[in-house]
Amino acid sequence: MAKVLPLLPVASSSPSPSSAERQCQGLPLGHRQRQEVYTVWMKSLVFNGNGCTVYGDDGGVAFRVDNYGCRGGREVFFMDCAGRSLIRIQRKSFGMFKRWEACRCFDDGEEGLGGVETTKPWFKVKKQLARKNVAAVVTMNDGSGRTYVIDGCARKSDYKICGADGDVVAAVGRKQTASGVVLGEDVLTLTVGSEVDHLLVLGVVVVCGLMNRCL
């Protein structure tokens, strides 16, 4: 597996909460976070549902997608451990030239699964056909012009997410047990570096699952 950008040293004497802990505590996932390793199981916790479940480093459920439609559905919601919607992902085109748009959802202070959705897309993912080893390009829609590429075969469980400068910001691979046993293709290890928004990476991983009809 490719190496991810190393964790920057933290001056604080007390440990900071993980991304999963921050989200479940109602704290925002900021841009600067510590490097973290997630386990992604490409299965829904809902019986007969399609989706995926993300586990934090403590083994607890951190995020999930429950898609009640068919695999590769046109719309899915990425939720935190409490069922609050964080990202709405929609497929915007059909056939060979597919793209996906993701909008942030913010808590409106009311109980339930929903939230206030931004009307402006947060990022867009466009599938690539002509570029060797590049499955898709991620374009931020915040005016920064930042882009990321999904590097690797689109139909394999090993791939990287790289910045425009080629640095690896996140890597996905088959999960291995402590004894070295490689688990099934639907159980993945996601390593996210400290210099990228973890929620952004998790949203891109969900798009990859939709792209490959894994959820």
C-alpha positions in Angstrom: 0.0 0.0 0.0 1.2 3.5 -0.7 2.5 5.6 2.1 0.3 8.5 3.3 1.7 11.8 4.4 3.1 11.5 7.9 1.4 12.8 11.0 2.7 16.2 12.1 3.8 16.4 15.7 1.2 17.9 18.1 2.3 20.1 21.0 -0.6 19.4 23.2 0.0 17.1 26.2 -3.6 15.7 26.1 -4.7 13.5 23.3 -7.1 15.0 20.8 -10.3 13.2 20.0 -10.4 11.1 16.8 -12.5 12.2 13.8 -15.1 9.6 14.7 -15.3 10.8 18.3 -15.5 14.5 17.2 -18.4 13.7 14.9 -20.3 11.7 17.4 -19.8 14.4 20.0 -21.3 16.9 17.6 -17.9 18.6 16.9 -17.1 19.6 13.3 -14.5 17.7 11.2 -12.0 20.4 10.5 -9.3 20.5 7.8 -6.4 19.8 10.1 -6.8 16.5 11.8 -4.5 13.7 12.9 -3.7 10.8 10.7 -6.3 8.1 11.2 -7.0 4.6 10.1 -10.6 3.5 9.4 -12.1 0.1 8.6 -14.6 0.3 5.8 -17.0 -2.7 5.4 -18.9 -2.4 2.1 -22.1 -3.7 3.7 -25.1 -1.9 5.1 -26.2 -2.6 8.7 -29.8 -2.6 7.5 -31.1 -6.0 6.5 -31.4 -6.3 2.7 -30.0 -2.8 2.2 -27.0 -1.7 0.2 -24.4 0.6 1.6 -21.3 0.6 3.7 -20.2 0.9 7.4 -17.2 2.9 8.6 -15.5 1.9 11.9 -13.2 4.1 13.8 -9.9 3.0 15.5 -11.9 2.1 18.6 -13.9 -0.5 16.7 -17.1 1.4 17.0 -19.4 2.5 14.1 -18.4 6.0 13.1 -20.2 6.6 9.8 -22.6 4.7 7.5 -24.5 4.6 4.3 -27.8 2.8 4.0 -29.0 2.7 0.4 -32.5 1.3 0.2 -32.5 1.4 -3.6 -30.5 -0.7 -6.1 -26.7 -0.8 -6.1 -25.1 2.3 -7.5 -28.2 4.3 -6.7 -28.7 7.8 -8.0 -28.8 9.4 -4.5 -27.3 8.3 -1.2 -26.7 10.0 2.2 -23.5 9.6 4.2 -24.4 9.7 7.9 -22.6 9.9 11.2 -23.0 7.2 14.0 -26.2 8.9 15.2 -27.9 8.8 11.8 -27.4 12.5 11.0 -26.9 13.2 7.3 -23.5 14.7 6.6 -23.2 14.5 2.8 -25.8 14.0 0.0 -24.3 12.3 -3.0 -26.1 12.3 -6.4 -25.2 10.8 -9.7 -25.8 13.4 -12.4 -25.2 11.6 -15.7 -25.6 8.3 -17.3 -23.8 5.9 -19.6 -20.0 6.0 -19.9 -19.6 9.7 -19.0 -20.7 9.6 -15.3 -20.1 12.2 -12.6 -21.2 12.6 -9.1 -22.0 15.8 -7.0 -21.7 15.9 -3.2 -23.4 18.6 -1.0 -22.7 19.1 2.7 -25.6 18.7 5.1 -25.6 20.7 8.4 -27.6 20.1 11.5 -30.7 22.2 11.7 -31.1 21.6 15.4 -34.1 19.4 15.0 -34.3 15.7 15.8 -34.3 13.2 12.9 -32.1 12.0 10.2 -32.1 15.0 8.0 -30.3 18.3 8.1 -30.0 21.6 6.2 -28.4 20.9 2.9 -26.2 23.4 1.0 -27.5 24.1 -2.5 -24.0 24.5 -3.9 -22.1 21.3 -4.5 -19.1 20.7 -2.1 -17.1 18.6 -4.6 -17.6 16.9 -7.9 -16.2 13.5 -9.1 -15.9 12.8 -12.8 -15.0 9.3 -14.1 -12.0 9.2 -16.4 -11.8 6.9 -19.4 -8.7 8.1 -21.2 -6.2 8.6 -18.4 -4.1 5.6 -17.5 -4.4 4.4 -13.9 -6.7 7.4 -13.0 -10.2 6.2 -12.2 -11.7 9.7 -11.5 -10.9 13.3 -10.8 -12.2 15.1 -7.8 -12.8 18.9 -8.2 -13.6 21.1 -5.2 -16.4 23.6 -5.8 -15.3 26.2 -3.3 -13.5 28.4 -5.7 -10.0 27.2 -4.7 -9.4 25.2 -7.9 -8.1 22.3 -5.8 -8.3 18.9 -7.4 -7.6 15.3 -6.4 -7.2 12.2 -8.5 -8.2 8.6 -7.6 -5.2 6.6 -8.7 -5.6 2.9 -9.3 -7.8 0.4 -11.0 -11.4 1.4 -10.5 -12.6 -2.1 -10.0 -10.0 -3.2 -7.4 -10.1 -2.6 -3.7 -6.6 -0.9 -3.6 -6.3 2.7 -4.7 -4.9 6.0 -3.7 -6.3 9.5 -3.5 -3.6 12.1 -4.5 -3.4 15.8 -4.5 -2.6 17.8 -7.6 1.1 17.7 -6.7 1.1 13.9 -6.6 1.3 13.5 -2.8 -0.8 10.7 -1.5 -3.4 12.0 1.0 -5.3 8.8 1.6 -4.9 5.1 0.7 -7.4 2.2 0.5 -6.4 -1.5 0.6 -7.6 -4.9 1.7 -7.7 -5.2 5.5 -5.3 -7.6 7.2 -5.6 -9.1 10.6 -2.8 -8.8 13.2 -1.6 -12.3 12.1 -1.4 -11.2 8.4 -4.6 -12.8 7.1 -6.1 -10.8 4.3 -9.8 -10.4 4.6 -12.4 -10.3 1.8 -12.6 -7.7 -0.9 -15.4 -5.9 0.9 -13.4 -5.2 4.1 -11.0 -2.3 3.5 -8.5 -0.3 5.5 -8.6 3.5 4.8 -5.6 5.5 5.9 -6.2 9.3 5.8 -3.4 11.8 6.3 -3.4 14.8 8.5 -3.4 17.4 5.7 -6.8 16.7 4.2 -10.4 16.9 5.4 -11.3 13.4 6.5 -15.0 13.9 5.7 -14.0 14.8 2.1 -12.0 11.6 1.8 -14.8 9.5 3.2 -17.2 11.1 0.8 -14.9 10.2 -2.1 -14.6 6.6 -0.9 -18.4 6.4 -1.0 -18.4 7.7 -4.6 -15.8 5.0 -5.5 -18.2 2.4 -4.0 -21.0 3.9 -6.1 -18.8 4.0 -9.2 -18.0 0.3 -8.9 -21.5 -0.6 -7.8 -20.2 -2.0 -4.5 -23.0 -0.3 -2.6 
